[in-house]
């Protein structure tokens, strides 16, 4: 025969739940085979029950931010902050992520280690190039390159071009010795040449293929007047 039903417990978070009750088939005689369950009917039954808790609409909200370690070698690093979307009801589906916003964010932090100063590293100066004027004073140029640019705390890289005077000797006054004059356009590209004529009014003739110089243009070098001529540099 069956024993009395067990009371069971009401299973459920709120509102109506389910109560599972069980009973056992018992035999008063020693020769009974309990494994055969001769008792008719089921050994368990479930019934609706009242959990005693009023159901409320689920409310999803974020937990407080949790900070990870500051990641970085030196100076400013980065922290990854994380949070979790939680719900106040058992029926919540956390996989739906109803909380607005992201669950991770990156924030700047101080690693506590000072970065070494990276100064600008330059190559050696290259050789000087040709003089940009054959006489009367010109300039020759040399350059260098940046090997490593300056980093945080390092001074800006210095100048990469240097000049030095050259061909400072005076022009001899002939059209064959053309001197540079203010108005030069680009180094060794084209320039305004200067030809000289003697004070006796004789006009020198420039080399073949050029225009003649004009004396008496108002400028004087060592007592000689001169004219101007635009010529193309072959250097």
C-alpha positions in Angstrom: 0.0 0.0 0.0 1.0 3.6 -0.5 2.5 5.7 2.3 1.1 9.2 2.9 2.1 12.0 0.4 5.1 14.1 1.4 4.2 17.8 1.8 6.9 18.9 -0.7 7.9 22.6 -1.2 6.6 25.3 -3.4 9.1 25.9 -6.2 9.0 29.3 -7.8 10.5 32.8 -7.6 7.1 34.6 -7.3 3.4 34.2 -7.9 2.2 30.7 -8.7 4.8 27.9 -8.4 4.8 24.1 -8.4 4.8 21.8 -5.5 6.2 18.2 -6.0 4.8 15.6 -3.7 6.0 12.0 -3.4 4.8 8.7 -1.8 6.3 5.2 -1.3 4.8 1.8 -2.0 5.1 -0.2 1.3 4.4 -3.9 2.1 3.9 -5.2 5.7 5.2 -8.7 4.9 8.8 -9.8 4.7 8.3 -11.7 1.4 7.1 -8.6 -0.4 9.2 -7.5 -3.4 9.3 -3.7 -3.1 11.1 -3.4 -6.4 8.1 -4.6 -8.3 5.9 -1.7 -7.0 2.6 -3.6 -6.9 0.8 -0.5 -5.7 -1.4 1.1 -8.4 -0.9 4.7 -9.4 2.1 7.1 -9.5 4.7 7.6 -6.9 4.9 11.4 -7.5 2.5 14.3 -8.3 2.9 18.0 -8.9 0.3 20.6 -7.9 0.2 24.4 -8.4 1.0 26.4 -5.3 1.3 30.0 -4.1 5.0 31.1 -3.5 3.8 34.0 -1.3 5.9 36.4 -3.2 4.3 39.1 -5.5 5.8 39.2 -9.0 7.2 42.5 -10.2 8.4 43.6 -13.6 12.1 42.9 -14.1 14.5 45.8 -13.7 17.9 45.7 -15.4 20.7 47.9 -14.2 24.5 48.1 -14.3 26.8 47.1 -11.4 29.5 49.6 -10.4 32.6 49.8 -12.6 35.4 47.5 -11.9 38.9 48.7 -12.8 41.6 46.5 -14.2 45.4 47.2 -13.9 47.1 50.2 -15.5 48.7 48.8 -18.6 51.7 50.7 -20.0 55.5 50.8 -20.0 55.9 54.3 -18.7 54.1 57.7 -18.6 50.4 57.4 -19.5 48.9 54.0 -19.7 45.3 52.6 -20.1 42.9 50.9 -17.7 40.1 48.7 -18.9 36.9 49.2 -16.8 34.2 46.6 -16.8 30.6 46.3 -15.4 27.8 43.7 -15.5 24.1 44.0 -16.4 22.0 42.5 -13.6 18.3 42.0 -13.0 16.1 41.9 -9.9 13.9 39.0 -11.1 14.5 35.3 -11.7 12.8 35.6 -15.1 15.5 38.0 -16.4 17.4 37.0 -19.5 20.9 38.3 -19.1 21.9 37.3 -22.6 19.5 40.0 -24.0 21.7 42.8 -22.6 18.8 45.3 -22.0 21.1 47.7 -20.1 22.0 50.7 -22.3 25.6 51.4 -23.0 28.7 49.3 -23.1 30.0 46.9 -20.5 33.7 47.9 -21.1 35.4 51.2 -21.5 39.1 52.3 -21.7 40.4 55.1 -19.5 43.8 56.8 -19.3 46.0 56.2 -16.2 49.4 57.0 -14.8 51.8 54.0 -14.9 53.9 55.7 -12.1 57.0 55.2 -14.2 58.7 58.2 -15.9 59.5 57.7 -19.5 63.2 58.4 -20.5 63.8 61.5 -22.5 64.3 60.8 -26.2 66.5 63.5 -27.8 66.8 64.1 -31.5 69.6 62.1 -33.2 71.1 63.5 -36.4 73.5 62.2 -39.0 76.9 63.8 -39.5 77.0 66.8 -41.9 77.4 65.9 -45.5 80.0 67.6 -47.7 79.5 71.1 -48.9 78.0 71.4 -52.4 79.4 73.7 -55.2 79.5 77.4 -54.7 76.5 79.1 -56.2 78.5 82.1 -57.6 81.9 82.1 -59.4 83.1 85.4 -57.9 82.1 88.3 -55.7 81.0 86.1 -52.8 78.6 83.2 -53.0 77.3 80.4 -50.7 77.9 76.7 -50.6 75.5 74.4 -48.7 75.6 71.2 -46.8 72.8 69.1 -45.2 72.2 66.4 -42.6 69.3 64.1 -41.8 67.2 63.1 -38.8 68.0 59.5 -37.7 65.7 59.5 -34.6 63.1 62.3 -34.1 62.8 63.8 -30.6 60.3 62.1 -28.2 58.4 63.3 -25.1 60.6 65.8 -23.2 63.2 66.0 -25.9 64.3 69.2 -27.5 63.2 70.0 -31.1 65.7 68.8 -33.8 68.1 71.6 -34.8 68.5 73.0 -38.4 69.3 70.5 -41.2 71.0 72.9 -43.6 74.2 74.9 -43.2 75.9 77.5 -45.4 79.4 78.9 -45.8 80.8 81.7 -47.9 82.8 80.9 -51.0 84.4 82.5 -54.0 84.8 85.8 -52.1 87.4 87.1 -54.5 86.5 90.2 -56.6 85.2 89.8 -60.1 87.9 90.9 -62.7 85.5 93.0 -64.7 85.3 90.9 -67.8 82.2 89.3 -69.2 83.7 85.9 -68.9 83.7 86.2 -65.1 80.0 86.6 -64.4 79.1 87.4 -60.8 75.9 86.7 -59.0 73.7 89.7 -58.1 70.6 90.1 -55.7 67.6 88.7 -57.5 69.0 85.1 -57.7 66.2 82.6 -58.2 67.0 79.3 -56.7 70.4 77.8 -55.9 72.3 77.0 -59.1 69.1 77.1 -61.2 69.2 80.5 -62.8 70.6 83.8 -61.6 71.1 87.4 -62.7 74.7 87.7 -63.8 76.7 90.8 -63.7 79.1 92.0 -66.4 81.5 94.8 -66.1 82.6 97.6 -68.5 85.5 100.0 -68.0 84.9 103.7 -67.2 86.2 104.8 -70.6 82.8 103.8 -72.1 84.0 100.7 -73.9 81.3 98.1 -73.7 82.5 94.5 -73.2 80.9 91.9 -75.4 79.6 88.8 -73.5 80.4 85.2 -74.6 78.8 83.8 -77.7 75.2 82.9 -77.3 74.4 85.6 -74.7 73.3 89.2 -74.8 75.8 92.0 -74.5 76.3 93.7 -71.1 75.2 97.4 -70.9 77.6 99.7 -69.2 76.6 102.6 -67.0 73.7 100.9 -65.1 74.4 103.0 -62.0 76.4 100.5 -59.9 80.1 100.6 -59.4 82.6 98.0 -58.3 86.3 99.0 -57.9 85.7 102.0 -60.1 84.1 100.1 -62.9 80.5 100.4 -63.9 78.5 97.3 -64.9 75.4 96.1 -66.5 73.2 93.0 -65.7 72.5 89.9 -67.7 70.2 86.9 -66.9 72.1 83.7 -67.7 71.4 80.0 -67.0 73.7 78.1 -64.7 75.6 75.1 -66.2 77.0 74.0 -62.8 
